[in-house]
Amino acid sequence: MEKDRYLISCNQQLLEMFELAKHSKDTDRQKFRLEGYMQAGIELGIFTKQQADKIMNRAHRQVFLEDTESEQEATTN
């Protein structure tokens, strides 16, 4: 798997997991699978631990801040 495809796949899985968490769904299975997937990316030299953390934080913000921003807009209108 080429690096770009791996990163896209990783990001997509993160977004899906955070969407489930946002709706109070059980994410244990996805979480453990994704931890292993990201660790493999680190071991293969696709990204560093710090880069993996940034990818995860960006996906988290994308899912949860999107919701917060729409709530803020709704209360100001």
PQR file with spaces between the fields and no chain letter, atoms N, CA, C, O and H, PARSE charges and radii, in Angstrom:
ATOM       1  N    MET     1       0.863   -1.178    0.000 -0.4000 1.5000
ATOM       2  CA   MET     1       0.000    0.000    0.000 -0.0000 2.0000
ATOM       3  C    MET     1       0.902    1.231    0.000  0.5500 1.7000
ATOM       4  O    MET     1       1.841    1.328    0.791 -0.5500 1.4000
ATOM       5  N    GLU     2       0.609    2.148   -0.880 -0.4000 1.5000
ATOM       6  CA   GLU     2       1.429    3.350   -0.926 -0.0000 2.0000
ATOM       7  C    GLU     2       1.066    4.281    0.232  0.5500 1.7000
ATOM       8  O    GLU     2      -0.020    4.204    0.806 -0.5500 1.4000
ATOM       9  H    GLU     2      -0.153    2.068   -1.522  0.4000 1.0000
ATOM      10  N    LYS     3       2.003    5.151    0.548 -0.4000 1.5000
ATOM      11  CA   LYS     3       1.888    6.025    1.719 -0.0000 2.0000
ATOM      12  C    LYS     3       0.611    6.863    1.706  0.5500 1.7000
ATOM      13  O    LYS     3      -0.096    6.928    2.711 -0.5500 1.4000
ATOM      14  H    LYS     3       2.886    5.214    0.082  0.4000 1.0000
ATOM      15  N    ASP     4       0.313    7.501    0.582 -0.4000 1.5000
ATOM      16  CA   ASP     4      -0.873    8.358    0.517 -0.0000 2.0000
ATOM      17  C    ASP     4      -2.160    7.579    0.778  0.5500 1.7000
ATOM      18  O    ASP     4      -3.038    8.044    1.505 -0.5500 1.4000
ATOM      19  H    ASP     4       0.887    7.448   -0.235  0.4000 1.0000
ATOM      20  N    ARG     5      -2.265    6.411    0.190 -0.4000 1.5000
ATOM      21  CA   ARG     5      -3.460    5.577    0.409 -0.0000 2.0000
ATOM      22  C    ARG     5      -3.567    5.155    1.861  0.5500 1.7000
ATOM      23  O    ARG     5      -4.664    5.101    2.417 -0.5500 1.4000
ATOM      24  H    ARG     5      -1.551    6.033   -0.400  0.4000 1.0000
ATOM      25  N    TYR     6      -2.437    4.857    2.475 -0.4000 1.5000
ATOM      26  CA   TYR     6      -2.427    4.455    3.885 -0.0000 2.0000
ATOM      27  C    TYR     6      -2.915    5.608    4.767  0.5500 1.7000
ATOM      28  O    TYR     6      -3.728    5.406    5.668 -0.5500 1.4000
ATOM      29  H    TYR     6      -1.546    4.902    2.023  0.4000 1.0000
ATOM      30  N    LEU     7      -2.415    6.811    4.501 -0.4000 1.5000
ATOM      31  CA   LEU     7      -2.815    7.980    5.284 -0.0000 2.0000
ATOM      32  C    LEU     7      -4.296    8.295    5.095  0.5500 1.7000
ATOM      33  O    LEU     7      -4.984    8.636    6.057 -0.5500 1.4000
ATOM      34  H    LEU     7      -1.754    6.975    3.769  0.4000 1.0000
ATOM      35  N    ILE     8      -4.786    8.183    3.872 -0.4000 1.5000
ATOM      36  CA   ILE     8      -6.208    8.423    3.605 -0.0000 2.0000
ATOM      37  C    ILE     8      -7.062    7.396    4.340  0.5500 1.7000
ATOM      38  O    ILE     8      -8.078    7.741    4.944 -0.5500 1.4000
ATOM      39  H    ILE     8      -4.226    7.906    3.090  0.4000 1.0000
ATOM      40  N    SER     9      -6.648    6.144    4.286 -0.4000 1.5000
ATOM      41  CA   SER     9      -7.371    5.086    4.974 -0.0000 2.0000
ATOM      42  C    SER     9      -7.382    5.314    6.481  0.5500 1.7000
ATOM      43  O    SER     9      -8.412    5.145    7.133 -0.5500 1.4000
ATOM      44  H    SER     9      -5.822    5.864    3.796  0.4000 1.0000
ATOM      45  N    CYS    10      -6.256    5.689    7.020 -0.4000 1.5000
ATOM      46  CA   CYS    10      -6.133    5.949    8.452 -0.0000 2.0000
ATOM      47  C    CYS    10      -7.066    7.096    8.853  0.5500 1.7000
ATOM      48  O    CYS    10      -7.799    6.992    9.836 -0.5500 1.4000
ATOM      49  H    CYS    10      -5.419    5.826    6.490  0.4000 1.0000
ATOM      50  N    ASN    11      -7.032    8.176    8.093 -0.4000 1.5000
ATOM      51  CA   ASN    11      -7.873    9.332    8.385 -0.0000 2.0000
ATOM      52  C    ASN    11      -9.353    8.967    8.306  0.5500 1.7000
ATOM      53  O    ASN    11     -10.138    9.370    9.165 -0.5500 1.4000
ATOM      54  H    ASN    11      -6.437    8.260    7.294  0.4000 1.0000
ATOM      55  N    GLN    12      -9.734    8.214    7.291 -0.4000 1.5000
ATOM      56  CA   GLN    12     -11.133    7.819    7.124 -0.0000 2.0000
ATOM      57  C    GLN    12     -11.605    6.969    8.301  0.5500 1.7000
ATOM      58  O    GLN    12     -12.711    7.159    8.806 -0.5500 1.4000
ATOM      59  H    GLN    12      -9.097    7.887    6.593  0.4000 1.0000
ATOM      60  N    GLN    13     -10.769    6.038    8.732 -0.4000 1.5000
ATOM      61  CA   GLN    13     -11.125    5.197    9.876 -0.0000 2.0000
ATOM      62  C    GLN    13     -11.272    6.025   11.148  0.5500 1.7000
ATOM      63  O    GLN    13     -12.164    5.775   11.958 -0.5500 1.4000
ATOM      64  H    GLN    13      -9.870    5.883    8.322  0.4000 1.0000
ATOM      65  N    LEU    14     -10.398    7.007   11.318 -0.4000 1.5000
ATOM      66  CA   LEU    14     -10.500    7.891   12.474 -0.0000 2.0000
ATOM      67  C    LEU    14     -11.807    8.681   12.447  0.5500 1.7000
ATOM      68  O    LEU    14     -12.503    8.776   13.458 -0.5500 1.4000
ATOM      69  H    LEU    14      -9.673    7.210   10.660  0.4000 1.0000
ATOM      70  N    LEU    15     -12.130    9.238   11.302 -0.4000 1.5000
ATOM      71  CA   LEU    15     -13.369   10.002   11.173 -0.0000 2.0000
ATOM      72  C    LEU    15     -14.591    9.136   11.485  0.5500 1.7000
ATOM      73  O    LEU    15     -15.504    9.572   12.186 -0.5500 1.4000
ATOM      74  H    LEU    15     -11.564    9.160   10.481  0.4000 1.0000
ATOM      75  N    GLU    16     -14.604    7.924   10.969 -0.4000 1.5000
ATOM      76  CA   GLU    16     -15.712    7.010   11.230 -0.0000 2.0000
ATOM      77  C    GLU    16     -15.818    6.671   12.715  0.5500 1.7000
ATOM      78  O    GLU    16     -16.915    6.644   13.271 -0.5500 1.4000
ATOM      79  H    GLU    16     -13.862    7.569   10.399  0.4000 1.0000
ATOM      80  N    MET    17     -14.685    6.414   13.351 -0.4000 1.5000
ATOM      81  CA   MET    17     -14.699    6.084   14.775 -0.0000 2.0000
ATOM      82  C    MET    17     -15.196    7.267   15.606  0.5500 1.7000
ATOM      83  O    MET    17     -16.007    7.087   16.514 -0.5500 1.4000
ATOM      84  H    MET    17     -13.793    6.436   12.899  0.4000 1.0000
ATOM      85  N    PHE    18     -14.716    8.475   15.300 -0.4000 1.5000
ATOM      86  CA   PHE    18     -15.144    9.646   16.057 -0.0000 2.0000
ATOM      87  C    PHE    18     -16.613    9.963   15.809  0.5500 1.7000
ATOM      88  O    PHE    18     -17.297   10.433   16.719 -0.5500 1.4000
ATOM      89  H    PHE    18     -14.057    8.621   14.562  0.4000 1.0000
ATOM      90  N    GLU    19     -17.112    9.720   14.606 -0.4000 1.5000
ATOM      91  CA   GLU    19     -18.546    9.912   14.337 -0.0000 2.0000
ATOM      92  C    GLU    19     -19.370    8.973   15.198  0.5500 1.7000
ATOM      93  O    GLU    19     -20.388    9.382   15.756 -0.5500 1.4000
ATOM      94  H    GLU    19     -16.556    9.338   13.867  0.4000 1.0000
ATOM      95  N    LEU    20     -18.949    7.726   15.315 -0.4000 1.5000
ATOM      96  CA   LEU    20     -19.650    6.783   16.182 -0.0000 2.0000
ATOM      97  C    LEU    20     -19.613    7.251   17.635  0.5500 1.7000
ATOM      98  O    LEU    20     -20.623    7.211   18.338 -0.5500 1.4000
ATOM      99  H    LEU    20     -18.122    7.394   14.861  0.4000 1.0000
ATOM     100  N    ALA    21     -18.451    7.688   18.068 -0.4000 1.5000
ATOM     101  CA   ALA    21     -18.310    8.162   19.456 -0.0000 2.0000
ATOM     102  C    ALA    21     -19.190    9.384   19.705  0.5500 1.7000
ATOM     103  O    ALA    21     -19.775    9.525   20.778 -0.5500 1.4000
ATOM     104  H    ALA    21     -17.631    7.721   17.496  0.4000 1.0000
ATOM     105  N    LYS    22     -19.280   10.258   18.721 -0.4000 1.5000
ATOM     106  CA   LYS    22     -20.093   11.469   18.854 -0.0000 2.0000
ATOM     107  C    LYS    22     -21.557   11.115   19.090  0.5500 1.7000
ATOM     108  O    LYS    22     -22.280   11.842   19.771 -0.5500 1.4000
ATOM     109  H    LYS    22     -18.804   10.143   17.849  0.4000 1.0000
ATOM     110  N    HIS    23     -21.981   10.002   18.523 -0.4000 1.5000
ATOM     111  CA   HIS    23     -23.366    9.568   18.667 -0.0000 2.0000
ATOM     112  C    HIS    23     -23.510    8.486   19.750  0.5500 1.7000
ATOM     113  O    HIS    23     -24.467    7.712   19.756 -0.5500 1.4000
ATOM     114  H    HIS    23     -21.393    9.412   17.970  0.4000 1.0000
ATOM     115  N    SER    24     -22.541    8.460   20.652 -0.4000 1.5000
ATOM     116  CA   SER    24     -22.549    7.559   21.814 -0.0000 2.0000
ATOM     117  C    SER    24     -22.634    6.085   21.439  0.5500 1.7000
ATOM     118  O    SER    24     -23.248    5.295   22.156 -0.5500 1.4000
ATOM     119  H    SER    24     -21.763    9.089   20.647  0.4000 1.0000
ATOM     120  N    LYS    25     -22.031    5.718   20.339 -0.4000 1.5000
ATOM     121  CA   LYS    25     -21.978    4.314   19.929 -0.0000 2.0000
ATOM     122  C    LYS    25     -20.706    3.676   20.490  0.5500 1.7000
ATOM     123  O    LYS    25     -19.728    4.368   20.773 -0.5500 1.4000
ATOM     124  H    LYS    25     -21.532    6.360   19.757  0.4000 1.0000
ATOM     125  N    ASP    26     -20.729    2.365   20.647 -0.4000 1.5000
ATOM     126  CA   ASP    26     -19.568    1.636   21.135 -0.0000 2.0000
ATOM     127  C    ASP    26     -18.466    1.655   20.069  0.5500 1.7000
ATOM     128  O    ASP    26     -18.686    1.240   18.932 -0.5500 1.4000
ATOM     129  H    ASP    26     -21.523    1.802   20.417  0.4000 1.0000
ATOM     130  N    THR    27     -17.292    2.136   20.447 -0.4000 1.5000
ATOM     131  CA   THR    27     -16.182    2.242   19.492 -0.0000 2.0000
ATOM     132  C    THR    27     -14.993    1.359   19.873  0.5500 1.7000
ATOM     133  O    THR    27     -13.929    1.465   19.265 -0.5500 1.4000
ATOM     134  H    THR    27     -17.113    2.473   21.371  0.4000 1.0000
ATOM     135  N    ASP    28     -15.161    0.495   20.866 -0.4000 1.5000
ATOM     136  CA   ASP    28     -14.020   -0.304   21.327 -0.0000 2.0000
ATOM     137  C    ASP    28     -13.374   -1.108   20.206  0.5500 1.7000
ATOM     138  O    ASP    28     -12.150   -1.119   20.070 -0.5500 1.4000
ATOM     139  H    ASP    28     -16.026    0.409   21.360  0.4000 1.0000
ATOM     140  N    ARG    29     -14.185   -1.770   19.414 -0.4000 1.5000
ATOM     141  CA   ARG    29     -13.633   -2.618   18.347 -0.0000 2.0000
ATOM     142  C    ARG    29     -12.837   -1.773   17.344  0.5500 1.7000
ATOM     143  O    ARG    29     -11.716   -2.128   16.979 -0.5500 1.4000
ATOM     144  H    ARG    29     -15.179   -1.761   19.524  0.4000 1.0000
ATOM     145  N    GLN    30     -13.420   -0.657   16.902 -0.4000 1.5000
ATOM     146  CA   GLN    30     -12.744    0.209   15.952 -0.0000 2.0000
ATOM     147  C    GLN    30     -11.496    0.826   16.570  0.5500 1.7000
ATOM     148  O    GLN    30     -10.459    0.949   15.918 -0.5500 1.4000
ATOM     149  H    GLN    30     -14.331   -0.369   17.199  0.4000 1.0000
ATOM     150  N    LYS    31     -11.611    1.207   17.825 -0.4000 1.5000
ATOM     151  CA   LYS    31     -10.489    1.845   18.510 -0.0000 2.0000
ATOM     152  C    LYS    31      -9.276    0.913   18.576  0.5500 1.7000
ATOM     153  O    LYS    31      -8.162    1.324   18.251 -0.5500 1.4000
ATOM     154  H    LYS    31     -12.453    1.107   18.355  0.4000 1.0000
ATOM     155  N    PHE    32      -9.484   -0.323   18.990 -0.4000 1.5000
ATOM     156  CA   PHE    32      -8.368   -1.266   19.105 -0.0000 2.0000
ATOM     157  C    PHE    32      -7.783   -1.605   17.733  0.5500 1.7000
ATOM     158  O    PHE    32      -6.567   -1.717   17.577 -0.5500 1.4000
ATOM     159  H    PHE    32     -10.388   -0.657   19.254  0.4000 1.0000
ATOM     160  N    ARG    33      -8.653   -1.765   16.753 -0.4000 1.5000
ATOM     161  CA   ARG    33      -8.186   -2.052   15.400 -0.0000 2.0000
ATOM     162  C    ARG    33      -7.365   -0.881   14.856  0.5500 1.7000
ATOM     163  O    ARG    33      -6.309   -1.075   14.254 -0.5500 1.4000
ATOM     164  H    ARG    33      -9.641   -1.674   16.879  0.4000 1.0000
ATOM     165  N    LEU    34      -7.860    0.319   15.074 -0.4000 1.5000
ATOM     166  CA   LEU    34      -7.194    1.513   14.570 -0.0000 2.0000
ATOM     167  C    LEU    34      -5.867    1.764   15.278  0.5500 1.7000
ATOM     168  O    LEU    34      -4.913    2.229   14.654 -0.5500 1.4000
ATOM     169  H    LEU    34      -8.719    0.477   15.563  0.4000 1.0000
ATOM     170  N    GLU    35      -5.798    1.461   16.580 -0.4000 1.5000
ATOM     171  CA   GLU    35      -4.518    1.594   17.290 -0.0000 2.0000
ATOM     172  C    GLU    35      -3.464    0.699   16.651  0.5500 1.7000
ATOM     173  O    GLU    35      -2.322    1.120   16.466 -0.5500 1.4000
ATOM     174  H    GLU    35      -6.573    1.084   17.087  0.4000 1.0000
ATOM     175  N    GLY    36      -3.840   -0.528   16.314 -0.4000 1.5000
ATOM     176  CA   GLY    36      -2.911   -1.446   15.663 -0.0000 2.0000
ATOM     177  C    GLY    36      -2.536   -0.980   14.269  0.5500 1.7000
ATOM     178  O    GLY    36      -1.381   -1.091   13.857 -0.5500 1.4000
ATOM     179  H    GLY    36      -4.767   -0.869   16.464  0.4000 1.0000
ATOM     180  N    TYR    37      -3.506   -0.462   13.551 -0.4000 1.5000
ATOM     181  CA   TYR    37      -3.275    0.045   12.197 -0.0000 2.0000
ATOM     182  C    TYR    37      -2.294    1.213   12.224  0.5500 1.7000
ATOM     183  O    TYR    37      -1.375    1.288   11.408 -0.5500 1.4000
ATOM     184  H    TYR    37      -4.444   -0.371   13.886  0.4000 1.0000
ATOM     185  N    MET    38      -2.500    2.121   13.171 -0.4000 1.5000
ATOM     186  CA   MET    38      -1.606    3.277   13.283 -0.0000 2.0000
ATOM     187  C    MET    38      -0.219    2.858   13.761  0.5500 1.7000
ATOM     188  O    MET    38       0.782    3.412   13.307 -0.5500 1.4000
ATOM     189  H    MET    38      -3.246    2.060   13.835  0.4000 1.0000
ATOM     190  N    GLN    39      -0.148    1.893   14.666 -0.4000 1.5000
ATOM     191  CA   GLN    39       1.147    1.406   15.125 -0.0000 2.0000
ATOM     192  C    GLN    39       1.906    0.764   13.969  0.5500 1.7000
ATOM     193  O    GLN    39       3.124    0.910   13.867 -0.5500 1.4000
ATOM     194  H    GLN    39      -0.961    1.443   15.035  0.4000 1.0000
ATOM     195  N    ALA    40       1.189    0.053   13.097 -0.4000 1.5000
ATOM     196  CA   ALA    40       1.832   -0.531   11.914 -0.0000 2.0000
ATOM     197  C    ALA    40       2.399    0.575   11.027  0.5500 1.7000
ATOM     198  O    ALA    40       3.495    0.438   10.483 -0.5500 1.4000
ATOM     199  H    ALA    40       0.199   -0.065   13.180  0.4000 1.0000
ATOM     200  N    GLY    41       1.652    1.674   10.882 -0.4000 1.5000
ATOM     201  CA   GLY    41       2.140    2.811   10.091 -0.0000 2.0000
ATOM     202  C    GLY    41       3.420    3.390   10.666  0.5500 1.7000
ATOM     203  O    GLY    41       4.315    3.796    9.925 -0.5500 1.4000
ATOM     204  H    GLY    41       0.762    1.785   11.324  0.4000 1.0000
ATOM     205  N    ILE    42       3.505    3.426   11.985 -0.4000 1.5000
ATOM     206  CA   ILE    42       4.713    3.919   12.654 -0.0000 2.0000
ATOM     207  C    ILE    42       5.868    2.944   12.404  0.5500 1.7000
ATOM     208  O    ILE    42       6.970    3.360   12.046 -0.5500 1.4000
ATOM     209  H    ILE    42       2.779    3.097   12.587  0.4000 1.0000
ATOM     210  N    GLU    43       5.615    1.668   12.593 -0.4000 1.5000
ATOM     211  CA   GLU    43       6.654    0.650   12.415 -0.0000 2.0000
ATOM     212  C    GLU    43       7.154    0.586   10.970  0.5500 1.7000
ATOM     213  O    GLU    43       8.330    0.314   10.729 -0.5500 1.4000
ATOM     214  H    GLU    43       4.720    1.330   12.885  0.4000 1.0000
ATOM     215  N    LEU    44       6.276    0.833   10.028 -0.4000 1.5000
ATOM     216  CA   LEU    44       6.656    0.799    8.613 -0.0000 2.0000
ATOM     217  C    LEU    44       7.310    2.094    8.149  0.5500 1.7000
ATOM     218  O    LEU    44       7.764    2.190    7.009 -0.5500 1.4000
ATOM     219  H    LEU    44       5.320    1.055   10.223  0.4000 1.0000
ATOM     220  N    GLY    45       7.359    3.084    9.025 -0.4000 1.5000
ATOM     221  CA   GLY    45       7.990    4.353    8.687 -0.0000 2.0000
ATOM     222  C    GLY    45       7.115    5.264    7.841  0.5500 1.7000
ATOM     223  O    GLY    45       7.609    6.198    7.211 -0.5500 1.4000
ATOM     224  H    GLY    45       6.991    3.006    9.952  0.4000 1.0000
ATOM     225  N    ILE    46       5.820    4.992    7.828 -0.4000 1.5000
ATOM     226  CA   ILE    46       4.902    5.828    7.055 -0.0000 2.0000
ATOM     227  C    ILE    46       4.721    7.179    7.738  0.5500 1.7000
ATOM     228  O    ILE    46       4.635    8.214    7.079 -0.5500 1.4000
ATOM     229  H    ILE    46       5.418    4.233    8.341  0.4000 1.0000
ATOM     230  N    PHE    47       4.664    7.154    9.054 -0.4000 1.5000
ATOM     231  CA   PHE    47       4.625    8.386    9.835 -0.0000 2.0000
ATOM     232  C    PHE    47       5.230    8.133   11.201  0.5500 1.7000
ATOM     233  O    PHE    47       5.403    6.985   11.611 -0.5500 1.4000
ATOM     234  H    PHE    47       4.734    6.312    9.589  0.4000 1.0000
ATOM     235  N    THR    48       5.552    9.206   11.904 -0.4000 1.5000
ATOM     236  CA   THR    48       6.097    9.103   13.254 -0.0000 2.0000
ATOM     237  C    THR    48       4.944    9.100   14.258  0.5500 1.7000
ATOM     238  O    THR    48       3.795    9.361   13.900 -0.5500 1.4000
ATOM     239  H    THR    48       5.412   10.139   11.571  0.4000 1.0000
ATOM     240  N    LYS    49       5.255    8.809   15.487 -0.4000 1.5000
ATOM     241  CA   LYS    49       4.250    8.858   16.557 -0.0000 2.0000
ATOM     242  C    LYS    49       3.644   10.254   16.638  0.5500 1.7000
ATOM     243  O    LYS    49       2.432   10.396   16.801 -0.5500 1.4000
ATOM     244  H    LYS    49       6.187    8.596   15.778  0.4000 1.0000
ATOM     245  N    GLN    50       4.468   11.276   16.525 -0.4000 1.5000
ATOM     246  CA   GLN    50       3.988   12.658   16.592 -0.0000 2.0000
ATOM     247  C    GLN    50       3.055   12.968   15.414  0.5500 1.7000
ATOM     248  O    GLN    50       2.034   13.633   15.588 -0.5500 1.4000
ATOM     249  H    GLN    50       5.453   11.161   16.392  0.4000 1.0000
ATOM     250  N    GLN    51       3.404   12.492   14.235 -0.4000 1.5000
ATOM     251  CA   GLN    51       2.544   12.713   13.076 -0.0000 2.0000
ATOM     252  C    GLN    51       1.223   11.951   13.229  0.5500 1.7000
ATOM     253  O    GLN    51       0.163   12.453   12.855 -0.5500 1.4000
ATOM     254  H    GLN    51       4.233   11.952   14.094  0.4000 1.0000
ATOM     255  N    ALA    52       1.295   10.748   13.776 -0.4000 1.5000
ATOM     256  CA   ALA    52       0.077    9.966   14.023 -0.0000 2.0000
ATOM     257  C    ALA    52      -0.833   10.704   15.000  0.5500 1.7000
ATOM     258  O    ALA    52      -2.049   10.741   14.812 -0.5500 1.4000
ATOM     259  H    ALA    52       2.156   10.339   14.080  0.4000 1.0000
ATOM     260  N    ASP    53      -0.250   11.286   16.035 -0.4000 1.5000
ATOM     261  CA   ASP    53      -1.032   12.058   17.002 -0.0000 2.0000
ATOM     262  C    ASP    53      -1.695   13.262   16.337  0.5500 1.7000
ATOM     263  O    ASP    53      -2.843   13.588   16.640 -0.5500 1.4000
ATOM     264  H    ASP    53       0.738   11.256   16.188  0.4000 1.0000
ATOM     265  N    LYS    54      -0.977   13.919   15.437 -0.4000 1.5000
ATOM     266  CA   LYS    54      -1.545   15.070   14.726 -0.0000 2.0000
ATOM     267  C    LYS    54      -2.706   14.656   13.841  0.5500 1.7000
ATOM     268  O    LYS    54      -3.726   15.342   13.784 -0.5500 1.4000
ATOM     269  H    LYS    54      -0.044   13.654   15.191  0.4000 1.0000
ATOM     270  N    ILE    55      -2.550   13.533   13.149 -0.4000 1.5000
ATOM     271  CA   ILE    55      -3.618   13.017   12.289 -0.0000 2.0000
ATOM     272  C    ILE    55      -4.854   12.720   13.130  0.5500 1.7000
ATOM     273  O    ILE    55      -5.973   13.067   12.751 -0.5500 1.4000
ATOM     274  H    ILE    55      -1.721   12.976   13.194  0.4000 1.0000
ATOM     275  N    MET    56      -4.642   12.078   14.269 -0.4000 1.5000
ATOM     276  CA   MET    56      -5.752   11.728   15.147 -0.0000 2.0000
ATOM     277  C    MET    56      -6.419   12.987   15.708  0.5500 1.7000
ATOM     278  O    MET    56      -7.647   13.075   15.733 -0.5500 1.4000
ATOM     279  H    MET    56      -3.733   11.796   14.576  0.4000 1.0000
ATOM     280  N    ASN    57      -5.629   13.947   16.152 -0.4000 1.5000
ATOM     281  CA   ASN    57      -6.189   15.177   16.712 -0.0000 2.0000
ATOM     282  C    ASN    57      -6.957   15.972   15.660  0.5500 1.7000
ATOM     283  O    ASN    57      -8.002   16.550   15.958 -0.5500 1.4000
ATOM     284  H    ASN    57      -4.632   13.875   16.131  0.4000 1.0000
ATOM     285  N    ARG    58      -6.451   16.001   14.449 -0.4000 1.5000
ATOM     286  CA   ARG    58      -7.130   16.721   13.369 -0.0000 2.0000
ATOM     287  C    ARG    58      -8.488   16.088   13.079  0.5500 1.7000
ATOM     288  O    ARG    58      -9.482   16.797   12.923 -0.5500 1.4000
ATOM     289  H    ARG    58      -5.602   15.531   14.207  0.4000 1.0000
ATOM     290  N    ALA    59      -8.536   14.774   13.007 -0.4000 1.5000
ATOM     291  CA   ALA    59      -9.803   14.079   12.749 -0.0000 2.0000
ATOM     292  C    ALA    59     -10.782   14.313   13.906  0.5500 1.7000
ATOM     293  O    ALA    59     -11.977   14.507   13.686 -0.5500 1.4000
ATOM     294  H    ALA    59      -7.729   14.197   13.134  0.4000 1.0000
ATOM     295  N    HIS    60     -10.265   14.293   15.128 -0.4000 1.5000
ATOM     296  CA   HIS    60     -11.113   14.530   16.303 -0.0000 2.0000
ATOM     297  C    HIS    60     -11.722   15.926   16.245  0.5500 1.7000
ATOM     298  O    HIS    60     -12.922   16.095   16.462 -0.5500 1.4000
ATOM     299  H    HIS    60      -9.294   14.135   15.306  0.4000 1.0000
ATOM     300  N    ARG    61     -10.897   16.917   15.954 -0.4000 1.5000
ATOM     301  CA   ARG    61     -11.402   18.294   15.844 -0.0000 2.0000
ATOM     302  C    ARG    61     -12.411   18.413   14.716  0.5500 1.7000
ATOM     303  O    ARG    61     -13.434   19.083   14.855 -0.5500 1.4000
ATOM     304  H    ARG    61      -9.923   16.779   15.779  0.4000 1.0000
ATOM     305  N    GLN    62     -12.122   17.763   13.604 -0.4000 1.5000
ATOM     306  CA   GLN    62     -13.017   17.845   12.456 -0.0000 2.0000
ATOM     307  C    GLN    62     -14.414   17.339   12.821  0.5500 1.7000
ATOM     308  O    GLN    62     -15.411   17.946   12.432 -0.5500 1.4000
ATOM     309  H    GLN    62     -11.291   17.218   13.492  0.4000 1.0000
ATOM     310  N    VAL    63     -14.491   16.250   13.552 -0.4000 1.5000
ATOM     311  CA   VAL    63     -15.784   15.673   13.902 -0.0000 2.0000
ATOM     312  C    VAL    63     -16.453   16.447   15.037  0.5500 1.7000
ATOM     313  O    VAL    63     -17.632   16.786   14.941 -0.5500 1.4000
ATOM     314  H    VAL    63     -13.680   15.757   13.868  0.4000 1.0000
ATOM     315  N    PHE    64     -15.719   16.727   16.099 -0.4000 1.5000
ATOM     316  CA   PHE    64     -16.352   17.316   17.273 -0.0000 2.0000
ATOM     317  C    PHE    64     -16.476   18.830   17.206  0.5500 1.7000
ATOM     318  O    PHE    64     -17.449   19.372   17.730 -0.5500 1.4000
ATOM     319  H    PHE    64     -14.761   16.451   16.177  0.4000 1.0000
ATOM     320  N    LEU    65     -15.547   19.532   16.592 -0.4000 1.5000
ATOM     321  CA   LEU    65     -15.676   20.981   16.482 -0.0000 2.0000
ATOM     322  C    LEU    65     -16.722   21.362   15.451  0.5500 1.7000
ATOM     323  O    LEU    65     -17.379   22.394   15.584 -0.5500 1.4000
ATOM     324  H    LEU    65     -14.756   19.092   16.167  0.4000 1.0000
ATOM     325  N    GLU    66     -16.880   20.549   14.438 -0.4000 1.5000
ATOM     326  CA   GLU    66     -17.910   20.791   13.442 -0.0000 2.0000
ATOM     327  C    GLU    66     -19.268   20.858   14.125  0.5500 1.7000
ATOM     328  O    GLU    66     -20.085   21.724   13.813 -0.5500 1.4000
ATOM     329  H    GLU    66     -16.346   19.710   14.330  0.4000 1.0000
ATOM     330  N    ASP    67     -19.501   19.962   15.038 -0.4000 1.5000
ATOM     331  CA   ASP    67     -20.752   19.928   15.785 -0.0000 2.0000
ATOM     332  C    ASP    67     -20.869   21.158   16.687  0.5500 1.7000
ATOM     333  O    ASP    67     -21.937   21.764   16.774 -0.5500 1.4000
ATOM     334  H    ASP    67     -18.838   19.258   15.292  0.4000 1.0000
ATOM     335  N    THR    68     -19.792   21.524   17.347 -0.4000 1.5000
ATOM     336  CA   THR    68     -19.791   22.671   18.250 -0.0000 2.0000
ATOM     337  C    THR    68     -20.036   23.961   17.479  0.5500 1.7000
ATOM     338  O    THR    68     -20.793   24.820   17.933 -0.5500 1.4000
ATOM     339  H    THR    68     -18.924   21.032   17.277  0.4000 1.0000
ATOM     340  N    GLU    69     -19.410   24.103   16.332 -0.4000 1.5000
ATOM     341  CA   GLU    69     -19.596   25.308   15.533 -0.0000 2.0000
ATOM     342  C    GLU    69     -21.026   25.443   15.045  0.5500 1.7000
ATOM     343  O    GLU    69     -21.569   26.548   15.043 -0.5500 1.4000
ATOM     344  H    GLU    69     -18.795   23.406   15.964  0.4000 1.0000
ATOM     345  N    SER    70     -21.650   24.352   14.632 -0.4000 1.5000
ATOM     346  CA   SER    70     -23.036   24.427   14.162 -0.0000 2.0000
ATOM     347  C    SER    70     -23.971   24.737   15.315  0.5500 1.7000
ATOM     348  O    SER    70     -24.972   25.426   15.120 -0.5500 1.4000
ATOM     349  H    SER    70     -21.209   23.455   14.634  0.4000 1.0000
ATOM     350  N    GLU    71     -23.673   24.246   16.516 -0.4000 1.5000
ATOM     351  CA   GLU    71     -24.477   24.577   17.689 -0.0000 2.0000
ATOM     352  C    GLU    71     -24.353   26.072   18.013  0.5500 1.7000
ATOM     353  O    GLU    71     -25.344   26.725   18.338 -0.5500 1.4000
ATOM     354  H    GLU    71     -22.860   23.686   16.674  0.4000 1.0000
ATOM     355  N    GLN    72     -23.147   26.598   17.922 -0.4000 1.5000
ATOM     356  CA   GLN    72     -22.947   28.027   18.204 -0.0000 2.0000
ATOM     357  C    GLN    72     -23.688   28.879   17.196  0.5500 1.7000
ATOM     358  O    GLN    72     -24.282   29.890   17.572 -0.5500 1.4000
ATOM     359  H    GLN    72     -22.342   26.067   17.658  0.4000 1.0000
ATOM     360  N    GLU    73     -23.671   28.505   15.930 -0.4000 1.5000
ATOM     361  CA   GLU    73     -24.396   29.254   14.915 -0.0000 2.0000
ATOM     362  C    GLU    73     -25.889   29.230   15.180  0.5500 1.7000
ATOM     363  O    GLU    73     -26.570   30.237   14.984 -0.5500 1.4000
ATOM     364  H    GLU    73     -23.188   27.684   15.625  0.4000 1.0000
ATOM     365  N    ALA    74     -26.398   28.111   15.615 -0.4000 1.5000
ATOM     366  CA   ALA    74     -27.826   27.962   15.874 -0.0000 2.0000
ATOM     367  C    ALA    74     -28.270   28.847   17.038  0.5500 1.7000
ATOM     368  O    ALA    74     -29.376   29.388   17.016 -0.5500 1.4000
ATOM     369  H    ALA    74     -25.845   27.293   15.773  0.4000 1.0000
ATOM     370  N    THR    75     -27.417   28.999   18.051 -0.4000 1.5000
ATOM     371  CA   THR    75     -27.791   29.815   19.200 -0.0000 2.0000
ATOM     372  C    THR    75     -27.653   31.307   18.925  0.5500 1.7000
ATOM     373  O    THR    75     -28.301   32.115   19.589 -0.5500 1.4000
ATOM     374  H    THR    75     -26.519   28.560   18.068  0.4000 1.0000
ATOM     375  N    THR    76     -26.816   31.687   17.954 -0.4000 1.5000
ATOM     376  CA   THR    76     -26.651   33.112   17.643 -0.0000 2.0000
ATOM     377  C    THR    76     -27.685   33.582   16.634  0.5500 1.7000
ATOM     378  O    THR    76     -27.871   34.787   16.463 -0.5500 1.4000
ATOM     379  H    THR    76     -26.289   31.030   17.415  0.4000 1.0000
ATOM     380  N    ASN    77     -28.360   32.659   15.962 -0.4000 1.5000
ATOM     381  CA   ASN    77     -29.369   33.054   14.951 -0.0000 2.0000
ATOM     382  C    ASN    77     -30.746   33.106   15.542  0.5500 1.7000
ATOM     383  O    ASN    77     -31.708   33.418   14.840 -0.5500 1.4000
ATOM     384  H    ASN    77     -28.209   31.680   16.101  0.4000 1.0000
